[in-house]
Amino acid sequence: MEAGPGHRAVEDGTVKLSEVLSALSYVLDMAEGQAAGHVLRSCFIGMKVAQRLRLSEEERSALFYALLLKDAGCSSNSSKVAALFESDDFRAKKALKTTDWSRLPNAFLYVARNVSPEGSLWSKARRFLAVGIEGPKAARNLVEIRCERGAEISRSIGFPEETARAIRALDEHWNGAGHPDGMKGEEIPLLARICGLAQTVEVFYTAYGPVGAEEIARKRRGEWFDPDLVDVFVAEARMGELWEALGEPDLARSVSLMEPADRVIMAAPEWLDLTAHAFARIIDAKSPFTFRHSEGVARAAAKIAEHVGLPEGAVRDLKRAGLLRDIGKLGISNRILDKPGPLTEDEFERVKRHPGLTCEVLTRAAPFRGIAEMAANHHEKLDGSGYHRGITGEHLAQPDRILAVADVFDALSQNRPYREAMPMEKVLEIIDEESGEKLSPESVGALMDLVSKGEL
């Protein structure tokens, strides 16, 4: 793999980039409505098939990262799924994974079960009709958005085109009935065929056990899946070690060892920055109201940090924290995130839990552990009125305070489901009113100065 910086040999005491992506995949599982570990198990299954096929190390490396990032586009269609079905996007996505939507009766049954689940019979009927009218066009559009965005994410980090193509064609079917391009047979890239088989097998393994996984592979052989790949998978599964390995408590380590040894990428600072920016795009794609919000917060936080004289390393940490601070929002339904009216008490409680999830996710990734608490503190206030922990100023370090100001600044400047973006004068007025009581006066002063100079 030649694309991207930081490609060097493994050294003792260092962390692989794949280990960082494996850790962050936990939140992609949530966003796709899947059980924790879905991406890791899919990767293990896919790489086992690749080993039996004796693919080259270059091919296995491209496949390895395609499997780890196959769901990188999962947030990009969440808002549309929630709106189309008038349903929790997690529920709709999870149910789709076990549905053969290429068969019309199954597709109609899936729609009937998932449209407007909390609505009246009239709202269910109205939504069922609306989805039915849009039908295949809507399905293709949703898959295209997801797969194209996932491919873009992989390219933005620096992975080869083979990885991007595998993600782009993830939902193509051997018989040509898949999406988004209706590719057929060997028109579908081999790596995409492996990814598609691996992810479906994993879903059925988690839902129905080994028997269900092997049965679905055989049932969809020659329809969804390349017949030869199914035969390879079944041969691997019959050895018995595959299912036992998937149940290991430290599956992440087993997956890490499957990366081709001479193609290993270490998590050098440049790769970590690319990864943080990529996941910021995944985060912001969750809702149409957060377009480039994470980039805006990160930029504002870095500018303020530089203005008050923080060292280069602290500025870099703050920027990464700004990019990743809302990763916990990937675990919140778009029925809440995009709600145009006031949230109920229960809905707001769910929103307030997202910084805690952010901390949990970032703590899983060793290179991001140092910014996990900082990222999670972005809604905390000096007077203790913030969330998720409600801590006061004495427990908030300078970077925490800077990030809180940057978050408010960018959020007020953007559209939200319940209000339009505010003009700069109003934004600064609100921030100035909260200075001292809720927000750090030093950070607010630096922000005001930067805005006055036209630097923000």
C-alpha positions, 0 to 999 in steps of 0.5 A, a space after each residue: 500500500 503506497 497511499 497515505 503517510 506513516 507506512 512503516 514496519 511494526 515496532 514493539 510498543 506501537 499501535 497499528 492503525 487497524 487496531 484504532 479502526 477496530 476500536 472505533 468500529 464499535 460505534 459503527 456497529 451501533 449506527 448500523 443497528 448491529 450487535 457490538 463486534 459486527 465489524 470485527 466478526 465480519 472482518 475475521 470471516 472475510 479474511 478467513 475466506 481470503 486466506 483459503 483463496 490464497 490472495 496476494 498480500 496486497 489484495 488481502 491488505 486492501 480487503 482487510 481495510 475494506 472489511 474494517 471500514 465497510 460501514 463507514 458510510 452507514 451514518 450518511 443515509 440514517 436521516 433519510 431512513 428515519 424520515 422515509 420509514 417514520 421510524 428509529 433508523 437503528 431498528 429499520 437498518 437492523 431488520 433490513 439485514 436479515 431480509 431478502 429485499 430483492 424478493 418483492 414479497 419479502 420487501 413488502 413484508 419488511 416495509 409493513 413491519 417497519 413503517 411508523 411503528 408507533 403511529 396509528 393505523 392511518 399513519 402506517 398505511 400512509 407511510 406504507 403507500 409512500 414507501 411503496 411508491 418510491 420502492 426500488 428507486 428509494 432503496 437504490 438511492 439509500 444504498 448508493 449514498 451509503 456505499 459511495 460515502 464509505 468509499 470516499 471515507 476510505 480514500 480520504 484516509 489514504 487507502 488504495 482504490 481497491 479498498 474503496 471499490 470493495 466498499 462501493 460495491 458491497 451490496 451488489 448481488 451475483 445475480 445482478 439484483 443488488 445496488 447501487 449499480 446492478 453489477 452482475 457476476 464477475 463484474 463485481 470486484 472480488 473483494 466486494 464479493 467477499 465483503 458482502 458474503 462476510 457481513 451477511 454471514 455474520 448477521 445471521 451468525 449473531 441472530 441464529 448461530 452457526 447453523 443459520 449462518 451456513 444456511 443463509 450462505 447456501 440459500 443465497 448461493 448463486 443469487 446474492 453470493 458468488 457460488 465459488 466463494 460460498 463453497 470456500 466459506 462452507 469448507 472453512 466453516 465445516 472445520 469448526 474452528 471459525 465459530 469457536 474463534 468468533 466467540 473469543 473474548 479478545 477477537 480484536 487481537 485475532 483480527 489484528 494478526 490477520 493483517 498481512 505482516 509486511 503491509 502493516 500500517 502503524 498509527 503515526 500522527 499523520 494517520 491519526 489525523 486523517 482518521 480523526 478527520 474521516 470519522 468527523 465526516 462520518 459523525 456529521 453525516 448522521 444529520 443534515 443539521 451538522 454539516 461540517 460541524 465537527 470540522 468547524 468546532 475543531 478549527 475554532 478550538 485550535 485557533 483559540 488554543 493557539 491564540 492563548 499560547 498553548 503548545 503545538 501538541 496541546 493544539 493538535 490534541 484539541 483539534 482531534 478532540 474537536 473532530 471526535 467529540 460527537 462520535 457518541 451521537 452515532 448512537 442516537 436515533 435520528 428520530 431524536 437528532 432531527 426532531 423539529 420540535 422540543 425533545 421530551 425529557 426521555 429524549 433529552 436524557 438520551 442526548 445527554 448520554 452521548 458524551 459518555 459514549 464518546 469517552 467510552 469509544 475513544 478510550 477503546 483506541 489507545 492513541 485517543 485515550 489521552 483526549 477521551 475525557 477532554 472530548 467528553 467534557 465539551 458540554 460541561 459548564 463552569 457552574 456545573 449546569 452542563 452534561 454528561 457529568 455535571 462537573 464544575 469549573 475546578 474539574 475542567 482543564 483549560 483545553 476542556 474550557 476552550 472546546 466548550 466555547 468552540 462547540 457553542 460558537 459553531 453550534 449557534 452558527 448552524 441551522 438546527 431542526 428547531 431554529 435557523 442559524 443565528 447571525 454572528 452578532 447574536 452568537 457573540 451576544 449569547 456567548 458573552 452573556 454566558 462568559 464567567 458563569 458557564 463559559 471560560 472568560 479567557 476562552 471567550 475573550 480569545 474567541 471575540 478577538 479572533 472574530 474581530 480580526 476576521 480569523 474566525 
